[in-house]
């Protein structure tokens, strides 16, 4: 909330009076907002009063502007970290209620974009606060479409001084398959390094070698290890164990695995603590967090993308 108030004042210098009122004259110039002691005093002042002052900040913005767009990235990580602290769950729920109250009180004048790489809905459910999100619309930020991916790849290749023919360009995108920007970037980066090291021209064969040996080699492993580690961070121990079993089985099959076969495997993995509804909720969570895709008829489950499936098979295919 301290950061929100500082950003409000920096965006609208005419609102300095608002911040000076909060800090009782501790600042005299806008530049002093960058001094860490000032921010620290602001945070201390807001402790226990953040709801009131945050609402006041939005009021001030709307006094000089017809509309306010509030952007909060990685909200679920904040909620998760709060929930891990003593009495933090209450604060996390209070924040969700405050945000909902903001949307209701200033409906039509305030919009929010709550970004997250981990499903906010499941974190809120664990906090018992799903009702605080039922007025929001979920928007998935997916992969590039083919035309955008091709243009992106061409610009990356050009930035590295690589000239490739259409066949090689097609090979790059085919290996990536799901056009997530970082996948395309890593593929082009690996190819450019190999071209430089070997002093050869890029071709489809070299692209395939780079995908199999460089992209999924030790150099880039750390880029994706978070996909594995976040299971332990954001899922309960039993959920994490069951999720790893699902992903391990899926990584061994290009066609995916029958949903009922996965269910049997998970129940076997969990033993007496396993419950049928756990599987359904876990599968939904994994789909929401972009690990898996569930077929239209829910008969087969596959990895969300080929890249992650190949990585998982190489580093976690034999168990955890």
N, C-alpha and C positions, 0 to 999 in steps of 0.2 A: 504493500500500500504506500510505503514511503517512496518507492520508485515511481509509482503511478502519479503521486502528487508532484514529484520533481519534474516528471515529463510534462505534466499539465502546465506547470509554470513556465518551463522552457519553451513550450509550443506557443504559449500565450503570455508573453512578458508582462502584459497589462494586468495579469493576475498575481503579480508579486505581493501585492497587499494581502492576498489570501495566505500565502506562505509565511509572510512576516507575522501575520496574526497568529499563526500556529506556533511559530518559534519565538514569539514575544520579542521581535526585533533583533534576533541573533544574527541575521544577515542584512547587509546593506546593499550588496550588488548581486546581480544574477549569477555572475561568475563564481561566487562563493558556493553555489550548489555543488560544484565539483570537488569541494574540500571534504575529505572523508569524515572529519569531525562534525561538520554540519549535518551530513547524512546520518551519522550515528546518533546525534542529538534528536534528529527528526524521528528516527526509529524508536528511540526511547520514549519520546513524547506520544507516539502512536500506540505504544503497548497498552492494550486494554481499551483503546478508543478508535481502533482502525475502522470499524464499521461506520461510525459517525463521520469521521474525517474523510473517509473514502467517498461516502455519499455526498459530502459537501464539495469535494473536488469535482464530481460529475456535475453537480448543480452549477459550479463556477464555469465549467466548460460550456454548458448549455446556455449560460447567460451571455456568451459572446459568439456562439456558433449554433446553427439550427440543428446540427446532428453530431453525435459522438460515436466513433467506431473504436471499440475496445478490443485490442488484440492480446491474447495471452497464450504463449506457446508452452508446450509440455506441461499442461495443467495436471495431467494424471501423475506425473513424476512428483510434483509438489504435493499433491494429495497423498500419494504413497509415503513420501518422506514424513509428512505431518502425522500420518496414521501410525508410523513406527515409533513415535515419541510418546512419553507418558502424557496422557490426556490430550494427545495430538489429534486423535480421531474426532473429538468434539470440535476442535478448531477447524479441521478439514470440512466437517459437515456445516459448520457455521459459515465458512467461506462459500460453499456451494449455495446455501440458502441466501446469502448476501447477494451473490451474482444473480440468482433468480429474482430476488426482490428488485434489483436494479433494472432487469429486463421488464418487469411488470410495471414499476413506477414510471419509467420513462419509455414506455412502449411507443414505437413510431419515431422516437428521437434518439434512441441508443441501440446500436447493434453490437454483437459480440462475435468474434471468431476465436474459439477455444481449440487450439491445436494440440495434437498429441501423437506420439509414435506408439503409444500403448493405449488400448481401449479405455476411454474415460468411463464408459458405462459399467464395465466390470469392477473398476476401482470403486465407483460410487455404490455399486451393489454390495460390495464387501463392507462399506461404511454404513449400509442401511439407508442410503440417501438417493436411491434411484429417482424418487419423485422430483428431485431438484433439477432433473435434466429433461423431463418429459415435454418441455416446450421447445426443445432444440431440434434442429434437423441435422442429421449426420451427413457429412459430405466426404466421400472417399477421394483422396488425391492419388489417382492411379498412375500407371506407366504412360510414357509417351505413345501417341499414335504412330503408325509406321512412317508417315511423311515427316513428322517432327523428329523422330528418332534418326531418320536418314540425314536430315539437315544438320542435326546436332553432331552426328558422327563425322560429317564432312567438315564442319567447322573445327572439331577437335583434331582431325587428321591434318588440316591445313595449318593449325597452330603449331603442330609438331614437324611441319615441313615434309609430311608424307604424301606422296602421290600414289594412289591406288586405283586399279581398274574397277569396273562395276562388279565383276565376279568376286573380287576380294572384299569390296564394300558389303556385298550381299552376305558373304561368309561371316563378316563381323556381326551383322545384325542377326543372322541365323544362330550363331553361337550364343548370343545374349538371349534371344527368343522373347523374353518379357522386357520391354524397353524401359526399365528403371534407369534414370540418368546415371547413377553411380556405376551401374554395370557397364554401360557404354563407355564411360570415362576410364574405368579400369582396363577394359578390353583394348582400347586404343593405346593407353599408356603401356600396357604389357607388350603390345605389338611394336610400338615405336622403340622401346628399349631393346627388343630382340633384333630388330632391323639394324639398329646402331651397333649392337654387340657383334653381330655376324657380318655386317657390311653387305647385306643382301637386299633384294627388292621384296616387298610384302606380297604374299600370294595366299590363296585359300588354305593351302597345306600348313603354312606358317601360322595362320590364324588359329587353326584347329590345335596345333601344337601349343600355342600360347595359352589357349583356354584350358587345356588339359594339364600343362606342366607349370605355367607361370601364374595364371589367374587363381588356380586352386592350390598353389604352392605356399610355402611358409611366408613369402613376402606380403601376401594379401590376406593371410588368415585372420589377422587381428581386425580387419575391416568388418568381419562378419561374426566374430566370436560373441558379440553382444547379443545376437539372436539366440545363442545358447544360454548365456549368463542371465538374460532377463527372465527366463523361465524360473530361475531360483529367486530372483528379486521380487517379481510381481505375482507369482503363483504360490499357493500353499505348497508345503512339501509333498503332499499326496498328489496334488494337481501337477506339480513339476515332474514327478516321477512318471505319472501316467502320460503326460504330454511328451516326454522324451521317448517313451515306448511307442507312441503313435508316430512320431516323426522318424524314429529309427526304422520302423516297418515301412513307412512311406518312401523313405530314401532309397530303398532297395528295389523299387518298382517304378518303371516309367509310366505304366498304365494306372497306377494308384492301387488302392486296396479296398475291397468291399467293406462297406460301413459296419456290417454285422461281424465280419472277421476282426475288425479293429476293436469292436466292443468286447468280443471274447478275449482278445489279447490284453486289453486294459483291465478287465475284471480279474484275469489271471494274475496280472502284475500287482494289482492292489490287494488281492486276497480278501480276507474278511471285512476290511474297511471299505471295500468298493460298493458303490450304490449306483443303480441304473441311471438315475437323473444326473449323477456326477458326469457321466460320459457325455450326455447331450449338452450340458452346460460347458464342459471343457472343449468340446468340438466347436461350439459356437464361439467361444473365446479365442481359440486358435485361428478360426476363420476371420474373426474381427481384427486380430493382430497380424494378419497377412502371412500366416504360416501355411495354411491349407486352403483348399477350395473344395467345397462339397458339391457334388453333382446335382443337377436339377431334380432328379428323382431321389436324391440322397442315397444312391446305391454305391457309388464309388467316391472315395476321397483321394485327392492328390495333393502334392506340394503346390503351394501357390505359384512357384516358378521353378523352372529347370535349374537355374543357377544355384539357388539355395539348396535344392535337392541334391545336386552333385557335391556341393560343399559339405552338406550334412553327412552324406554317405562316406566321404573321405575321412572326416575327422570325428564323427560320432556314430558311424554305422554299426560299430561292434558293441555299443553299449556305453553307459555313463560310469 
